[in-house]
Amino acid sequence: MPKERTTLAWDAENEEVRRLFTLSPDDLYFLRPIRADAQRLYRALVLLWARVERVLLAETVVSQD
């Protein structure tokens, strides 16, 4: 069976992907007071997830119209 792969809308937009998955200086300022590395990593991942989730939901709404 041949492999068929669907590409995401933002696969070709490397700069957009880099922007979404890079912590901003404001993000780092927010994470600075957290002492435990595991907790800091968890919060950083939640920040990134929320940012990407918002973009994906916006694309879904636009594509349904």
Summary of the structure (lengths in Angstrom):
residues: 65
radius of gyration: 15.7
end to end distance: 33.7
largest distance: 51.9
contacts: 113
relative contact order: 0.12
helix: 65%
strand: 0%
